[in-house]
């Protein structure tokens, strides 16, 4: 709408406040204990006053600050300096406290407006854009008190202000409840995915598929002992942590593929001759950051670097054994990696790389349960060589991977939709505030006293007060 409703008036903040000031411009000595709370911008949050990091000043320091800046309950506290400039809250404290200059104090004229309405106006998108667009400073950007005083405000009658504030509170309360529900979804996602993986590696996910295909399934034949390094030969007695289908086997990774540590033999490891060539060099952090398939890297080996390492092919399962323990990813590029990463290269007729990578996610938190009692308790190459995985036929492994991917896509789609809904709620809140201060949120009441009448009365009272003070000065002379 082009014009504001009847009864509204445009004023500036100086006209609707009896005081606009800020806290001390000289950072006083403060600490975890003292006589009075000391509020700075870090204590002002969008949801209110955060006292978890509050510090204190002594009584003498407080007296000097409070004389110029005396906050009271119901006043508006407004961040005017720094990265979080533009956040306004209503002061909830019914006690005196001191403030730093990064926070402005606005004391509303209660006959004209309220702290609640003023706070909501300052947090509206239009007010935020208008005020922060006038920020100055190259290092720490700040609003001046002059700018705040001059800021226009479109003021409805006082009863309408109360209706607007109540409506905003009602709508934002619903928004907050919706946000709480949506915020739970990402936290539940990992639990949902773990439940899918648990069902997959117990055979539950493919029970019906297996019943239909049982005649066509070919059990995996483990590698013979001659093709497995002596240090990886089975040792100890293994007790299965759970029951799997009869057609499955508990096999070790060396039974179904090649397992070895990455190589980076040359010392010192930061020798410049090792780097800057054509061979990707993967490290533990990149394994952790990969979303299942690893294709990005920040370092490369030269031919000199490759000569003291090994180039692992696409499809290698990378398993970290240092820094980020048992994080996994599958190489989508041929790459080298150091001995803090173990590589597993599946035999095509025995294991599917994605199946092994998904299984490692389930075993990550409790590797001991999948290893014989004699295995070492810390994770290293021997631990990974000793642990056992439930291995069905290759065809069933591939079906399990397909069903896991299908379930994960469905779960991720829910997360994506929840994220979009969360952003939409934020936009709706901003749109609601914009409508409120255009006079479109609540109906007008023709019986309300116009805001212009209130302001004129306040101006007259202020003029009378100034005239009285002038006469007193004349008499005193």
VOMI-214327 format. One record per residue (C-alpha): residue in three letters; chain; x, y, z. Coordinates in pm, 1 decimal. Example, Ala and Ser with C-alpha at 12.3 -4.5 7.8 and 13.67 -1.06 7.14 Angstrom:
2
- residuo, cadena, u, v, w
- ALA, A, 1230.0, -450.0, 780.0
- SER, A, 1367.0, -106.0, 714.0
# end
This chain:
477
- residuo, cadena, u, v, w
- UNK, A, 0.0, 0.0, 0.0
- UNK, A, 128.4, 346.4, -85.7
- UNK, A, 1.1, 532.1, 221.3
- UNK, A, -15.0, 440.0, 586.7
- UNK, A, -351.1, 387.8, 756.2
- UNK, A, -544.4, 673.6, 906.6
- UNK, A, -423.7, 758.0, 1254.8
- UNK, A, -60.9, 673.1, 1181.8
- UNK, A, 210.6, 936.6, 1190.7
- UNK, A, 574.1, 948.3, 1083.8
- UNK, A, 817.6, 1060.4, 1352.5
- UNK, A, 1178.4, 996.2, 1433.5
- UNK, A, 1308.7, 790.2, 1723.0
- UNK, A, 1417.0, 1102.6, 1913.3
- UNK, A, 1053.4, 1215.9, 1921.3
- UNK, A, 922.1, 889.7, 2068.0
- UNK, A, 1201.1, 834.9, 2321.7
- UNK, A, 1285.3, 1036.3, 2629.0
- UNK, A, 1648.0, 921.1, 2609.6
- UNK, A, 1871.9, 764.7, 2344.5
- UNK, A, 2226.2, 707.5, 2459.5
- UNK, A, 2489.1, 435.5, 2479.8
- UNK, A, 2718.4, 278.8, 2737.6
- UNK, A, 3069.2, 374.5, 2837.0
- UNK, A, 3320.6, 453.8, 2565.1
- UNK, A, 3609.6, 347.9, 2789.4
- UNK, A, 3621.5, -26.9, 2849.8
- UNK, A, 3635.2, -59.1, 3228.8
- UNK, A, 3796.5, -336.0, 3427.8
- UNK, A, 3547.4, -622.2, 3444.9
- UNK, A, 3550.2, -984.9, 3545.9
- UNK, A, 3349.6, -1290.4, 3652.7
- UNK, A, 3245.4, -1129.3, 3981.7
- UNK, A, 3158.1, -782.2, 4099.7
- UNK, A, 2880.5, -555.5, 4218.9
- UNK, A, 2693.7, -490.1, 3890.8
- UNK, A, 2642.5, -672.6, 3563.0
- UNK, A, 2825.0, -533.1, 3259.9
- UNK, A, 2634.1, -579.5, 2932.7
- UNK, A, 2808.0, -567.1, 2593.4
- UNK, A, 2708.0, -660.3, 2238.4
- UNK, A, 2804.1, -1024.1, 2297.5
- UNK, A, 2524.1, -1051.7, 2553.9
- UNK, A, 2256.3, -932.6, 2311.5
- UNK, A, 2113.5, -1222.0, 2109.4
- UNK, A, 1816.5, -1235.1, 1871.7
- UNK, A, 1627.5, -1437.0, 2132.0
- UNK, A, 1707.1, -1209.4, 2428.2
- UNK, A, 1970.7, -1127.5, 2689.4
- UNK, A, 2241.0, -1393.6, 2725.6
- UNK, A, 2381.9, -1392.6, 3077.4
- UNK, A, 2596.3, -1705.1, 3030.9
- UNK, A, 2903.3, -1490.5, 2951.9
- UNK, A, 2815.0, -1185.2, 3160.7
- UNK, A, 3092.1, -1002.3, 3344.1
- UNK, A, 3077.6, -751.2, 3630.8
- UNK, A, 3215.2, -412.0, 3730.9
- UNK, A, 3264.9, -259.9, 4074.3
- UNK, A, 3021.7, -13.1, 4233.7
- UNK, A, 3232.4, 297.2, 4163.7
- UNK, A, 3270.3, 214.3, 3794.1
- UNK, A, 2900.0, 136.2, 3768.8
- UNK, A, 2801.6, 467.9, 3925.0
- UNK, A, 2996.9, 661.1, 3662.3
- UNK, A, 2845.9, 463.7, 3371.3
- UNK, A, 2491.1, 450.8, 3509.0
- UNK, A, 2479.1, 826.7, 3560.6
- UNK, A, 2483.1, 873.8, 3183.7
- UNK, A, 2320.8, 545.9, 3075.7
- UNK, A, 2054.5, 420.1, 3323.7
- UNK, A, 1877.7, 114.5, 3174.3
- UNK, A, 1549.6, 2.0, 3329.5
- UNK, A, 1323.5, -294.8, 3271.7
- UNK, A, 1123.4, -249.6, 2948.6
- UNK, A, 1381.3, -25.0, 2779.6
- UNK, A, 1526.2, -126.1, 2444.2
- UNK, A, 1886.7, -246.1, 2414.5
- UNK, A, 2017.0, -213.5, 2059.9
- UNK, A, 2352.3, -327.9, 1919.6
- UNK, A, 2511.2, -34.9, 1736.0
- UNK, A, 2870.3, -155.1, 1685.6
- UNK, A, 3028.0, -460.0, 1522.7
- UNK, A, 2921.2, -766.9, 1326.8
- UNK, A, 2587.7, -813.7, 1505.7
- UNK, A, 2473.1, -451.7, 1470.8
- UNK, A, 2097.8, -417.9, 1430.8
- UNK, A, 1975.1, -665.3, 1694.9
- UNK, A, 1727.1, -512.9, 1941.1
- UNK, A, 1584.2, -669.0, 2258.2
- UNK, A, 1363.8, -551.6, 2542.3
- UNK, A, 1556.1, -532.4, 2868.5
- UNK, A, 1421.8, -810.1, 3096.5
- UNK, A, 1626.8, -717.5, 3404.9
- UNK, A, 1461.4, -540.7, 3695.7
- UNK, A, 1795.1, -423.9, 3833.7
- UNK, A, 2056.8, -159.8, 3749.8
- UNK, A, 2352.9, -262.0, 3533.2
- UNK, A, 2628.8, -103.7, 3325.6
- UNK, A, 2672.4, -108.3, 2947.8
- UNK, A, 2949.8, -71.1, 2692.0
- UNK, A, 2911.0, 175.6, 2404.9
- UNK, A, 2850.0, -108.7, 2158.3
- UNK, A, 2495.6, -115.5, 2296.2
- UNK, A, 2252.4, 174.7, 2264.6
- UNK, A, 1980.9, 242.0, 2520.9
- UNK, A, 1640.0, 362.8, 2399.7
- UNK, A, 1392.8, 473.6, 2667.6
- UNK, A, 1048.2, 501.2, 2505.3
- UNK, A, 794.3, 767.1, 2594.5
- UNK, A, 534.5, 526.7, 2731.0
- UNK, A, 245.3, 763.9, 2645.1
- UNK, A, 345.7, 731.1, 2278.8
- UNK, A, 495.4, 385.6, 2235.0
- UNK, A, 630.9, 84.8, 2423.6
- UNK, A, 960.8, -96.1, 2440.2
- UNK, A, 795.7, -403.3, 2286.0
- UNK, A, 672.8, -211.8, 1981.4
- UNK, A, 997.3, -17.4, 1944.5
- UNK, A, 1201.6, -338.3, 1963.6
- UNK, A, 990.3, -507.7, 1697.9
- UNK, A, 1022.9, -203.1, 1473.5
- UNK, A, 1403.3, -200.2, 1505.1
- UNK, A, 1413.6, -572.8, 1418.7
- UNK, A, 1195.0, -524.3, 1110.4
- UNK, A, 1367.2, -565.1, 770.9
- UNK, A, 1302.0, -204.4, 664.9
- UNK, A, 1446.7, -54.1, 983.6
- UNK, A, 1744.7, -290.0, 967.5
- UNK, A, 1823.1, -190.4, 607.8
- UNK, A, 1775.9, 180.3, 674.5
- UNK, A, 1993.1, 186.5, 985.9
- UNK, A, 2273.1, -49.9, 887.4
- UNK, A, 2297.4, 121.9, 549.7
- UNK, A, 2425.7, 427.9, 738.5
- UNK, A, 2700.1, 244.0, 927.5
- UNK, A, 3043.9, 401.7, 931.5
- UNK, A, 3396.2, 279.8, 999.5
- UNK, A, 3638.4, 58.2, 807.1
- UNK, A, 3760.6, -171.4, 1086.6
- UNK, A, 3465.0, -189.9, 1327.6
- UNK, A, 3148.5, -66.9, 1160.6
- UNK, A, 2916.5, 129.6, 1387.9
- UNK, A, 2600.5, 333.3, 1404.0
- UNK, A, 2614.8, 678.6, 1555.8
- UNK, A, 2360.5, 800.6, 1810.4
- UNK, A, 2275.4, 1080.3, 1567.6
- UNK, A, 2172.1, 825.1, 1305.5
- UNK, A, 1960.2, 637.4, 1556.1
- UNK, A, 1792.3, 957.3, 1676.1
- UNK, A, 1705.0, 1057.5, 1318.9
- UNK, A, 1568.4, 716.3, 1217.3
- UNK, A, 1205.8, 755.4, 1096.8
- UNK, A, 936.4, 538.3, 1251.7
- UNK, A, 580.0, 503.5, 1126.7
- UNK, A, 375.0, 513.2, 1442.1
- UNK, A, 18.6, 381.9, 1476.2
- UNK, A, -214.9, 473.4, 1764.4
- UNK, A, -104.5, 323.1, 2096.5
- UNK, A, -388.0, 64.7, 2116.0
- UNK, A, -302.9, -51.9, 1763.0
- UNK, A, 61.6, -81.8, 1862.1
- UNK, A, -45.1, -322.6, 2136.7
- UNK, A, -251.7, -524.5, 1889.1
- UNK, A, 41.1, -535.7, 1646.2
- UNK, A, 283.3, -647.3, 1919.4
- UNK, A, 43.2, -918.2, 2037.6
- UNK, A, -9.2, -1045.4, 1682.4
- UNK, A, 364.2, -1055.0, 1615.0
- UNK, A, 419.6, -1248.1, 1940.2
- UNK, A, 148.8, -1496.9, 1843.5
- UNK, A, 288.1, -1555.5, 1494.6
- UNK, A, 653.2, -1570.9, 1601.5
- UNK, A, 557.6, -1819.6, 1873.2
- UNK, A, 419.2, -2048.0, 1604.1
- UNK, A, 731.8, -1992.4, 1396.0
- UNK, A, 955.2, -2088.5, 1687.8
- UNK, A, 760.8, -2409.1, 1747.3
- UNK, A, 791.6, -2494.9, 1378.5
- UNK, A, 1165.8, -2424.3, 1390.0
- UNK, A, 1207.1, -2650.3, 1693.1
- UNK, A, 1037.9, -2936.4, 1508.9
- UNK, A, 1243.8, -2879.1, 1195.1
- UNK, A, 1569.0, -2847.9, 1391.1
- UNK, A, 1515.0, -3197.5, 1532.0
- UNK, A, 1523.4, -3353.0, 1185.8
- UNK, A, 1899.4, -3317.1, 1112.9
- UNK, A, 1974.6, -3458.8, 1458.5
- UNK, A, 1758.7, -3763.3, 1384.6
- UNK, A, 1900.7, -3825.5, 1038.5
- UNK, A, 2215.2, -4001.7, 1157.8
- UNK, A, 2003.4, -4228.8, 1379.1
- UNK, A, 1777.9, -4312.8, 1084.2
- UNK, A, 2077.7, -4390.8, 864.8
- UNK, A, 2238.2, -4606.9, 1132.6
- UNK, A, 1909.9, -4796.5, 1166.6
- UNK, A, 1908.5, -4858.0, 789.2
- UNK, A, 2268.7, -4980.8, 800.4
- UNK, A, 2200.2, -5204.5, 1099.3
- UNK, A, 1907.5, -5365.7, 913.5
- UNK, A, 2120.7, -5401.4, 600.4
- UNK, A, 2406.7, -5588.4, 766.4
- UNK, A, 2178.2, -5823.8, 957.0
- UNK, A, 2012.7, -5925.4, 632.4
- UNK, A, 1676.7, -5765.8, 717.7
- UNK, A, 1684.2, -5517.0, 430.7
- UNK, A, 1709.0, -5789.4, 164.0
- UNK, A, 1504.5, -6065.2, 328.5
- UNK, A, 1232.3, -6068.6, 60.8
- UNK, A, 1482.6, -6019.4, -221.2
- UNK, A, 1690.0, -6311.6, -88.2
- UNK, A, 1386.5, -6540.9, -72.0
- UNK, A, 1311.8, -6470.8, -438.7
- UNK, A, 1674.4, -6505.5, -554.0
- UNK, A, 1805.8, -6780.2, -325.4
- UNK, A, 1853.7, -7032.9, -606.8
- UNK, A, 2069.9, -6792.8, -804.8
- UNK, A, 2293.0, -6676.7, -520.5
- UNK, A, 2657.5, -6786.6, -526.5
- UNK, A, 2844.9, -6779.1, -196.3
- UNK, A, 3172.0, -6587.9, -189.1
- UNK, A, 3481.6, -6804.9, -201.6
- UNK, A, 3748.1, -6649.6, 26.3
- UNK, A, 4100.8, -6600.7, -95.6
- UNK, A, 4324.4, -6899.1, -34.4
- UNK, A, 4592.7, -6867.1, 230.7
- UNK, A, 4869.9, -6853.4, -32.5
- UNK, A, 4734.1, -6520.8, -161.3
- UNK, A, 4712.4, -6363.2, 183.7
- UNK, A, 5021.3, -6217.9, 351.5
- UNK, A, 5127.9, -6426.3, 652.0
- UNK, A, 5076.2, -6138.1, 893.8
- UNK, A, 4710.4, -6124.5, 788.2
- UNK, A, 4630.8, -6494.3, 840.1
- UNK, A, 4338.5, -6557.9, 1076.6
- UNK, A, 4422.6, -6568.1, 1446.8
- UNK, A, 4215.7, -6620.7, 1758.4
- UNK, A, 3855.4, -6726.0, 1803.2
- UNK, A, 3584.7, -6505.2, 1659.4
- UNK, A, 3243.3, -6475.3, 1824.0
- UNK, A, 2987.4, -6320.7, 1589.0
- UNK, A, 2828.8, -6007.2, 1745.5
- UNK, A, 2489.6, -6091.3, 1590.2
- UNK, A, 2318.7, -6355.9, 1379.9
- UNK, A, 2321.5, -6323.6, 1000.3
- UNK, A, 2143.2, -6530.3, 732.8
- UNK, A, 2274.3, -6884.7, 681.6
- UNK, A, 2395.7, -6802.4, 331.5
- UNK, A, 2625.3, -6529.6, 466.3
- UNK, A, 2979.2, -6568.9, 602.3
- UNK, A, 3184.3, -6374.2, 853.9
- UNK, A, 3500.6, -6298.8, 658.2
- UNK, A, 3801.2, -6075.9, 709.7
- UNK, A, 3891.4, -5798.2, 468.0
- UNK, A, 4209.5, -5986.2, 355.4
- UNK, A, 3978.6, -6279.0, 264.3
- UNK, A, 3794.5, -6069.6, 5.1
- UNK, A, 4050.6, -5818.8, -119.3
- UNK, A, 4384.5, -5647.3, -75.9
- UNK, A, 4445.0, -5453.2, 247.0
- UNK, A, 4749.7, -5234.1, 303.1
- UNK, A, 4862.1, -4905.2, 449.9
- UNK, A, 4934.7, -4602.5, 241.7
- UNK, A, 5297.2, -4512.5, 188.9
- UNK, A, 5500.0, -4201.3, 247.4
- UNK, A, 5849.3, -4334.1, 319.1
- UNK, A, 6062.6, -4030.0, 247.2
- UNK, A, 6186.3, -3812.7, 534.5
- UNK, A, 6141.7, -3532.0, 597.3
- UNK, A, 5776.6, -3556.4, 493.0
- UNK, A, 5767.6, -3187.5, 398.3
- UNK, A, 6053.0, -3215.3, 145.9
- UNK, A, 5954.8, -2981.9, -138.3
- UNK, A, 6068.7, -3238.4, -397.1
- UNK, A, 5776.4, -3463.2, -300.2
- UNK, A, 5505.0, -3223.0, -410.8
- UNK, A, 5364.7, -3025.0, -700.0
- UNK, A, 5319.5, -3293.5, -962.2
- UNK, A, 5031.7, -3474.0, -1133.0
- UNK, A, 4946.6, -3735.5, -868.6
- UNK, A, 4673.1, -3653.4, -613.9
- UNK, A, 4787.7, -3694.9, -253.5
- UNK, A, 4498.0, -3762.4, -14.5
- UNK, A, 4517.0, -3703.0, 360.8
- UNK, A, 4294.7, -3801.5, 656.4
- UNK, A, 4099.2, -3475.3, 667.7
- UNK, A, 3995.8, -3516.1, 304.5
- UNK, A, 3875.0, -3869.8, 372.2
- UNK, A, 3660.8, -3739.7, 654.2
- UNK, A, 3517.4, -3453.1, 450.1
- UNK, A, 3432.8, -3670.9, 150.5
- UNK, A, 3069.2, -3755.4, 95.8
- UNK, A, 3130.1, -4125.2, 34.9
- UNK, A, 3323.6, -4073.4, -290.2
- UNK, A, 3652.6, -3884.2, -270.3
- UNK, A, 3747.0, -3672.8, -570.2
- UNK, A, 3884.5, -3349.6, -420.1
- UNK, A, 4235.1, -3292.3, -288.6
- UNK, A, 4458.5, -3002.2, -191.8
- UNK, A, 4803.2, -3154.0, -251.4
- UNK, A, 4976.3, -3351.1, -526.0
- UNK, A, 5285.8, -3568.6, -545.9
- UNK, A, 5559.5, -3524.2, -803.4
- UNK, A, 5723.7, -3819.9, -977.2
- UNK, A, 5976.2, -3812.3, -693.7
- UNK, A, 5689.4, -3830.2, -443.3
- UNK, A, 5517.4, -4112.4, -630.6
- UNK, A, 5838.5, -4318.1, -630.0
- UNK, A, 5828.5, -4344.1, -248.0
- UNK, A, 5451.3, -4395.1, -230.3
- UNK, A, 5183.0, -4591.7, -417.0
- UNK, A, 4910.3, -4485.4, -658.5
- UNK, A, 4587.2, -4653.2, -550.6
- UNK, A, 4323.5, -4708.1, -821.5
- UNK, A, 3966.0, -4577.1, -842.5
- UNK, A, 3737.5, -4785.6, -621.6
- UNK, A, 3983.0, -4818.9, -332.5
- UNK, A, 3816.5, -4792.3, 8.7
- UNK, A, 4016.8, -4549.3, 225.1
- UNK, A, 4005.7, -4604.7, 603.4
- UNK, A, 4176.0, -4356.7, 837.2
- UNK, A, 4373.0, -4491.9, 1134.1
- UNK, A, 4501.7, -4162.0, 1273.1
- UNK, A, 4351.6, -3822.5, 1361.0
- UNK, A, 3998.7, -3911.8, 1242.4
- UNK, A, 3963.6, -4276.4, 1339.7
- UNK, A, 3791.4, -4520.8, 1099.8
- UNK, A, 3652.0, -4250.5, 870.9
- UNK, A, 3593.9, -4391.5, 524.0
- UNK, A, 3561.9, -4288.3, 160.6
- UNK, A, 3592.4, -4451.5, -181.2
- UNK, A, 3845.8, -4312.4, -426.9
- UNK, A, 3678.6, -4161.0, -732.7
- UNK, A, 4026.1, -4077.8, -866.5
- UNK, A, 4356.8, -4261.3, -861.8
- UNK, A, 4552.6, -4120.0, -567.6
- UNK, A, 4834.2, -4166.2, -317.7
- UNK, A, 4789.1, -4142.8, 58.3
- UNK, A, 5016.0, -4165.4, 364.9
- UNK, A, 5040.8, -4447.2, 620.6
- UNK, A, 4774.6, -4279.5, 835.2
- UNK, A, 4526.1, -4417.4, 580.3
- UNK, A, 4464.4, -4783.6, 502.8
- UNK, A, 4352.3, -4886.3, 154.7
- UNK, A, 4124.0, -5178.9, 73.6
- UNK, A, 4089.9, -5295.5, -286.2
- UNK, A, 3804.3, -5545.0, -320.0
- UNK, A, 3824.6, -5851.3, -544.0
- UNK, A, 3540.6, -5813.0, -792.6
- UNK, A, 3412.5, -6167.5, -735.4
- UNK, A, 3420.1, -6136.5, -356.5
- UNK, A, 3322.5, -5789.6, -237.7
- UNK, A, 3165.0, -5464.2, -348.1
- UNK, A, 3358.6, -5153.0, -243.0
- UNK, A, 3042.8, -4961.3, -149.2
- UNK, A, 2921.6, -5255.0, 60.3
- UNK, A, 3249.1, -5256.1, 256.1
- UNK, A, 3245.5, -4877.6, 299.2
- UNK, A, 2888.1, -4881.7, 430.5
- UNK, A, 2975.0, -5167.8, 667.7
- UNK, A, 3270.6, -4974.7, 807.9
- UNK, A, 3028.4, -4697.7, 905.5
- UNK, A, 2837.2, -4941.3, 1126.6
- UNK, A, 3154.1, -5091.4, 1275.4
- UNK, A, 3328.7, -4758.5, 1338.2
- UNK, A, 3208.1, -4709.5, 1695.2
- UNK, A, 3275.1, -5066.9, 1808.8
- UNK, A, 3550.4, -5225.5, 1603.4
- UNK, A, 3637.3, -5465.9, 1886.7
- UNK, A, 3302.3, -5643.7, 1845.3
- UNK, A, 3401.9, -5750.4, 1492.8
- UNK, A, 3750.9, -5877.9, 1584.6
- UNK, A, 3879.4, -6185.8, 1774.1
- UNK, A, 3955.9, -6151.2, 2144.9
- UNK, A, 4331.7, -6150.6, 2073.8
- UNK, A, 4315.7, -5844.9, 1848.2
- UNK, A, 4469.3, -5519.4, 1966.6
- UNK, A, 4226.3, -5265.4, 2111.6
- UNK, A, 4363.4, -4966.5, 1924.2
- UNK, A, 4292.6, -4925.2, 1555.2
- UNK, A, 4577.0, -5006.6, 1319.2
- UNK, A, 4633.7, -5224.1, 1014.0
- UNK, A, 4631.5, -5540.4, 1225.4
- UNK, A, 4296.9, -5441.3, 1381.2
- UNK, A, 4140.2, -5391.2, 1039.8
- UNK, A, 4292.1, -5715.5, 909.4
- UNK, A, 4150.4, -5910.8, 1204.5
- UNK, A, 3797.9, -5767.5, 1203.6
- UNK, A, 3525.4, -5958.8, 1025.1
- UNK, A, 3239.3, -5840.4, 810.9
- UNK, A, 2914.7, -6022.4, 726.1
- UNK, A, 2963.0, -6117.8, 360.6
- UNK, A, 2673.3, -6236.0, 143.1
- UNK, A, 2700.3, -6311.1, -226.1
- UNK, A, 2826.2, -6028.7, -447.0
- UNK, A, 2480.3, -6000.2, -602.1
- UNK, A, 2322.7, -5951.0, -259.1
- UNK, A, 2593.7, -5704.6, -159.6
- UNK, A, 2503.4, -5497.8, -465.0
- UNK, A, 2132.4, -5519.5, -384.0
- UNK, A, 2204.1, -5408.2, -26.5
- UNK, A, 2400.3, -5109.4, -158.9
- UNK, A, 2111.3, -5023.6, -391.8
- UNK, A, 1857.7, -5033.4, -109.1
- UNK, A, 2083.0, -4833.5, 125.9
- UNK, A, 2129.8, -4567.3, -141.7
- UNK, A, 1755.1, -4556.3, -200.9
- UNK, A, 1683.1, -4516.7, 172.1
- UNK, A, 1954.9, -4254.2, 214.6
- UNK, A, 1823.8, -4051.3, -80.8
- UNK, A, 1479.7, -4052.2, 79.8
- UNK, A, 1623.5, -3944.5, 416.6
- UNK, A, 1838.9, -3674.3, 256.8
- UNK, A, 1537.3, -3544.4, 66.2
- UNK, A, 1352.2, -3502.1, 396.2
- UNK, A, 1649.4, -3308.2, 535.0
- UNK, A, 1660.9, -3088.7, 224.9
- UNK, A, 1289.7, -3016.4, 251.4
- UNK, A, 1326.8, -2937.4, 622.8
- UNK, A, 1613.0, -2697.5, 545.1
- UNK, A, 1402.9, -2525.7, 278.3
- UNK, A, 1110.2, -2501.2, 519.7
- UNK, A, 1341.4, -2349.7, 782.2
- UNK, A, 1451.5, -2079.4, 537.9
- UNK, A, 1091.3, -2018.5, 437.7
- UNK, A, 991.4, -1961.2, 800.9
- UNK, A, 1269.7, -1703.0, 835.6
- UNK, A, 1142.9, -1524.6, 523.4
- UNK, A, 783.8, -1539.8, 646.4
- UNK, A, 888.3, -1383.5, 977.7
- UNK, A, 1055.8, -1098.0, 793.0
- UNK, A, 753.0, -1054.8, 565.6
- UNK, A, 524.8, -1050.5, 870.3
- UNK, A, 730.9, -773.1, 1033.1
- UNK, A, 729.0, -574.9, 710.0
- UNK, A, 348.7, -603.1, 690.1
- UNK, A, 315.5, -505.1, 1056.2
- UNK, A, 491.9, -172.9, 1003.8
- UNK, A, 297.5, -96.3, 688.6
- UNK, A, -28.5, -125.0, 879.5
- UNK, A, -134.2, -448.9, 708.0
- UNK, A, -112.4, -699.0, 993.1
- UNK, A, -406.4, -602.8, 1217.1
- UNK, A, -728.8, -408.2, 1153.1
- UNK, A, -753.3, -40.8, 1245.3
- UNK, A, -1003.1, 88.9, 1502.2
- UNK, A, -1148.4, 434.1, 1421.4
- UNK, A, -1198.2, 491.4, 1794.6
- UNK, A, -823.2, 484.5, 1862.2
- UNK, A, -668.8, 822.8, 1938.5
- UNK, A, -440.1, 912.0, 1644.6
- UNK, A, -70.0, 889.2, 1710.2
- UNK, A, -32.2, 1245.9, 1584.7
- UNK, A, -244.9, 1369.9, 1876.8
- UNK, A, -21.5, 1186.4, 2121.3
- UNK, A, 290.0, 1336.5, 1969.8
- UNK, A, 147.1, 1687.5, 1968.4
- UNK, A, 59.4, 1652.2, 2336.4
- UNK, A, 410.0, 1529.5, 2416.2
- UNK, A, 566.1, 1818.1, 2219.2
- UNK, A, 346.9, 2066.7, 2404.4
- UNK, A, 445.2, 1919.6, 2740.2
- UNK, A, 812.8, 1929.3, 2644.8
- UNK, A, 778.5, 2290.1, 2529.0
- UNK, A, 608.5, 2385.6, 2855.8
- UNK, A, 884.6, 2217.3, 3055.0
- UNK, A, 1157.6, 2401.3, 2861.0
- UNK, A, 975.2, 2734.4, 2909.5
- UNK, A, 945.7, 2675.1, 3284.0
- UNK, A, 1315.9, 2597.7, 3308.1
- UNK, A, 1399.9, 2909.9, 3107.5
- UNK, A, 1196.7, 3130.0, 3342.8
- UNK, A, 1361.6, 2973.4, 3646.5
- UNK, A, 1702.3, 3061.0, 3505.1
- UNK, A, 1592.6, 3421.7, 3444.4
- UNK, A, 1462.9, 3454.3, 3801.3
- UNK, A, 1783.2, 3302.2, 3938.1
- UNK, A, 1986.3, 3571.9, 3763.4
# end
